[in-house]
Amino acid sequence: MKTISLEGQVAVVTGASRGIGRAIAEEFIRAGANVVVNYNKTPADELTALAEKEGRRAVAVQADVSKVEDCEKLIDTAVKEFGKIDILVNNAGITRDGLLMRMDQNAWDSVIETNLRSVFATCRAASKHMMKARSGCVINISSTSGIMGNPGQTNYSASKAGVIGFSRSLAREIGARGIRVNVIAPGFIQSDMTSGLADKLKEEVAKQIALGVFGEPADIANAALFLASPMARFITGAVLVVDGGMAM
């Protein structure tokens, strides 16, 4: 069985202290990468300890990715600590659900700023270094909500659809420099973001999933590991839907 290796690679993962982001950072570390792990409120001490155990380095950086200057700080830290950036994973995201007629301006702005503007800011900063190196990999985490839409999530769905359009445009812009840009669109994944949903709603969602089960953060981490690896060298501008067959 062929083993995926990220030996010698440097990755930045936003929203890495828990859930999907943490699972991605863990997989990258185990595959041999050094990682800058972004957190906002929940510390990422366990990831730095894992990296040390695996003979790698993980640098934890507290940053609010809704702020452009904090996004730039993440990329600057990677280059300062490791001399380069090879992989960028934009995973950080929030929800502020509500029907449009009742949605206030802050609920709209905060979701767009965290979920979409952060992707713009980190990619802009990282691409400058990747273009000089003529190599790199960007993985932006969207959602099936950005493909299907979802009642009560006009803000979230708009932000995640924007991630897809942004990523495909960027893939065309910088592909000639050897940089790949892809998207993962998770479906219903067991995480902090979904744990608070009512049991009845979860039952209804499960009925829409062809495989009949909810995904785990590891399912998204495995997809990210593949896209970040040389095995995906000829894949760019793609949207990999990991949803158990919910959106089809």
C-alpha positions as CSV (number, residue, x, y, z in Angstrom):
1,M,0.0,0.0,0.0
2,K,1.4,3.4,-1.0
3,T,1.9,5.8,1.9
4,I,1.2,9.5,1.5
5,S,4.1,11.6,2.6
6,L,4.4,15.3,3.2
7,E,8.0,15.1,4.3
8,G,9.7,18.5,4.3
9,Q,6.5,20.4,3.6
10,V,5.3,23.4,5.6
11,A,1.5,23.9,6.0
12,V,-0.7,26.5,7.5
13,V,-4.1,25.3,8.8
14,T,-6.7,27.8,10.0
15,G,-9.2,26.9,12.6
16,A,-6.9,24.0,13.6
17,S,-7.6,23.7,17.3
18,R,-10.7,21.5,17.1
19,G,-12.9,19.6,14.7
20,I,-12.1,19.3,11.1
21,G,-9.1,21.7,11.3
22,R,-7.5,19.7,14.1
23,A,-8.0,16.4,12.2
24,I,-6.3,17.9,9.2
25,A,-3.4,19.3,11.2
26,E,-2.9,15.9,12.9
27,E,-2.8,14.0,9.6
28,F,-0.4,16.5,8.1
29,I,1.9,16.2,11.1
30,R,1.8,12.4,10.9
31,A,2.6,12.5,7.2
32,G,5.8,14.5,7.9
33,A,4.8,18.1,7.6
34,N,5.7,21.0,9.9
35,V,2.5,23.0,10.6
36,V,1.5,26.5,11.7
37,V,-1.8,25.8,13.5
38,N,-4.2,28.7,13.9
39,Y,-6.5,29.0,16.8
40,N,-8.7,31.8,18.1
41,K,-10.1,30.9,21.5
42,T,-9.3,27.2,22.0
43,P,-5.5,26.6,22.4
44,A,-3.7,24.1,20.2
45,D,-1.3,22.7,22.8
46,E,-2.1,19.1,22.0
47,L,-1.1,19.6,18.4
48,T,2.3,21.1,19.3
49,A,2.8,18.1,21.6
50,L,1.9,15.7,18.9
51,A,4.3,17.3,16.5
52,E,7.1,17.0,19.0
53,K,6.3,13.4,19.5
54,E,6.4,12.8,15.8
55,G,9.7,14.6,15.4
56,R,8.0,17.6,13.6
57,R,7.3,21.2,14.6
58,A,4.0,22.8,15.1
59,V,3.8,26.5,15.8
60,A,0.5,27.6,17.4
61,V,-0.6,31.1,16.4
62,Q,-3.6,32.9,17.9
63,A,-5.3,34.9,15.2
64,D,-8.8,36.1,14.3
65,V,-9.1,35.2,10.6
66,S,-11.9,37.7,10.2
67,K,-9.2,40.3,10.3
68,V,-6.9,40.7,7.3
69,E,-3.9,41.6,9.4
70,D,-4.2,38.4,11.4
71,C,-4.4,36.4,8.2
72,E,-1.2,37.9,7.0
73,K,0.4,37.2,10.4
74,L,-0.2,33.5,9.9
75,I,1.5,33.4,6.6
76,D,4.4,35.6,7.8
77,T,4.9,33.3,10.8
78,A,5.2,30.2,8.5
79,V,7.9,31.9,6.4
80,K,9.7,33.3,9.4
81,E,9.7,30.0,11.3
82,F,10.3,27.6,8.4
83,G,11.5,29.7,5.5
84,K,8.6,28.9,3.2
85,I,4.9,27.8,2.9
86,D,3.9,24.8,0.7
87,I,0.4,24.2,1.8
88,L,-2.5,26.4,2.9
89,V,-5.7,25.0,4.3
90,N,-8.5,27.5,4.9
91,N,-10.8,25.7,7.3
92,A,-11.9,28.3,9.8
93,G,-15.6,29.0,9.7
94,I,-18.6,30.1,11.7
95,T,-22.4,30.0,11.4
96,R,-24.9,32.6,12.4
97,D,-28.1,31.0,11.2
98,G,-31.5,32.7,10.8
99,L,-34.1,33.4,8.3
100,L,-33.2,36.3,6.0
101,M,-36.1,38.5,7.1
102,R,-34.8,38.3,10.7
103,M,-31.1,38.4,10.0
104,D,-29.3,41.4,11.3
105,Q,-26.3,43.0,9.6
106,N,-23.8,41.6,12.1
107,A,-24.9,38.0,11.5
108,W,-24.3,38.6,7.7
109,D,-21.0,40.5,8.1
110,S,-19.4,38.2,10.6
111,V,-20.0,35.0,8.6
112,I,-18.8,36.6,5.3
113,E,-15.7,38.1,7.0
114,T,-14.7,34.8,8.8
115,N,-15.6,32.3,6.1
116,L,-14.9,34.2,2.9
117,R,-12.7,37.3,3.5
118,S,-10.2,35.2,5.4
119,V,-9.8,33.0,2.3
120,F,-9.1,36.1,0.2
121,A,-6.6,37.4,2.8
122,T,-4.6,34.2,3.4
123,C,-4.5,33.2,-0.2
124,R,-3.3,36.7,-1.3
125,A,-0.5,36.6,1.3
126,A,0.5,32.9,0.6
127,S,0.4,33.1,-3.1
128,K,3.1,35.7,-3.2
129,H,5.5,33.2,-1.7
130,M,4.2,30.2,-3.6
131,M,4.5,32.1,-6.9
132,K,8.2,32.8,-6.2
133,A,8.8,29.2,-5.4
134,R,6.7,28.1,-8.5
135,S,4.9,25.5,-6.4
136,G,2.2,25.2,-3.7
137,C,-1.1,23.8,-2.8
138,V,-4.2,25.6,-1.5
139,I,-7.2,23.7,0.0
140,N,-10.2,25.7,0.8
141,I,-13.0,24.1,2.9
142,S,-16.4,24.9,1.6
143,S,-19.7,23.0,2.3
144,T,-22.5,21.3,0.6
145,S,-24.5,24.3,1.8
146,G,-22.6,26.3,-0.8
147,I,-23.7,23.9,-3.5
148,M,-27.3,23.1,-2.4
149,G,-28.3,26.1,-0.3
150,N,-29.9,25.6,3.0
151,P,-32.9,27.4,4.6
152,G,-31.8,29.7,7.4
153,Q,-28.3,29.9,6.1
154,T,-28.3,32.5,3.4
155,N,-25.2,34.0,4.9
156,Y,-23.3,30.7,5.4
157,S,-24.3,29.3,2.0
158,A,-23.3,32.6,0.3
159,S,-19.9,32.5,2.0
160,K,-19.3,28.8,1.1
161,A,-20.5,29.3,-2.5
162,G,-18.1,32.2,-2.7
163,V,-15.2,30.0,-1.6
164,I,-15.9,27.7,-4.6
165,G,-16.0,30.6,-7.1
166,F,-13.0,32.2,-5.6
167,S,-11.0,29.0,-5.6
168,R,-11.7,28.2,-9.3
169,S,-10.8,31.7,-10.4
170,L,-7.5,31.5,-8.4
171,A,-6.7,28.1,-9.8
172,R,-6.9,29.6,-13.3
173,E,-4.8,32.6,-12.2
174,I,-1.8,30.8,-10.7
175,G,-1.9,27.3,-12.2
176,A,0.9,28.2,-14.6
177,R,3.2,28.8,-11.7
178,G,2.7,25.3,-10.5
179,I,0.2,26.1,-7.7
180,R,-2.9,23.9,-7.3
181,V,-6.1,25.3,-5.7
182,N,-8.8,22.9,-4.7
183,V,-12.0,22.8,-2.6
184,I,-13.4,20.2,-0.2
185,A,-17.1,20.5,0.4
186,P,-18.1,18.5,3.5
187,G,-21.6,17.4,4.2
188,F,-22.9,16.7,7.7
189,I,-19.8,16.1,9.8
190,Q,-19.9,15.3,13.6
191,S,-18.2,18.4,15.1
192,D,-18.7,21.2,17.6
193,M,-20.5,23.1,14.8
194,T,-23.2,20.4,14.5
195,S,-23.3,19.0,18.0
196,G,-25.9,21.5,19.1
197,L,-28.4,20.6,16.5
198,A,-31.7,19.0,17.7
199,D,-31.9,15.2,17.5
200,K,-35.0,15.5,15.3
201,L,-33.1,17.6,12.8
202,K,-30.2,15.2,12.8
203,E,-32.7,12.3,12.0
204,E,-34.1,14.3,9.1
205,V,-30.6,15.0,7.8
206,A,-29.6,11.3,8.1
207,K,-32.5,10.4,5.8
208,Q,-30.9,12.6,3.0
209,I,-27.5,10.8,3.2
210,A,-27.2,7.9,0.8
211,L,-24.8,6.1,3.1
212,G,-27.1,6.7,6.1
213,V,-24.4,7.9,8.5
214,F,-22.8,11.2,9.4
215,G,-19.2,11.8,8.6
216,E,-16.3,12.3,10.9
217,P,-13.5,14.9,10.9
218,A,-11.1,12.2,9.8
219,D,-13.0,11.8,6.6
220,I,-12.3,15.4,5.6
221,A,-8.7,15.1,6.9
222,N,-8.1,12.1,4.6
223,A,-9.4,14.0,1.6
224,A,-7.2,17.0,2.5
225,L,-4.1,14.8,2.8
226,F,-4.7,13.3,-0.6
227,L,-5.2,16.8,-2.2
228,A,-2.0,18.1,-0.5
229,S,0.1,15.2,-1.7
230,P,1.9,14.5,-4.9
231,M,-0.8,11.9,-5.7
232,A,-3.0,14.9,-6.6
233,R,-0.4,16.7,-8.8
234,F,-2.8,16.9,-11.8
235,I,-5.9,18.1,-9.8
236,T,-6.7,21.8,-9.6
237,G,-9.9,23.8,-9.6
238,A,-11.8,20.8,-8.4
239,V,-14.5,20.6,-5.7
240,L,-14.3,17.3,-3.8
241,V,-17.6,16.6,-2.2
242,V,-17.3,14.5,1.0
243,D,-20.9,14.1,2.1
244,G,-21.9,10.4,2.0
245,G,-24.0,11.1,-1.0
246,M,-26.2,13.9,0.5
247,A,-25.8,16.5,-2.2
248,M,-26.1,14.3,-5.3
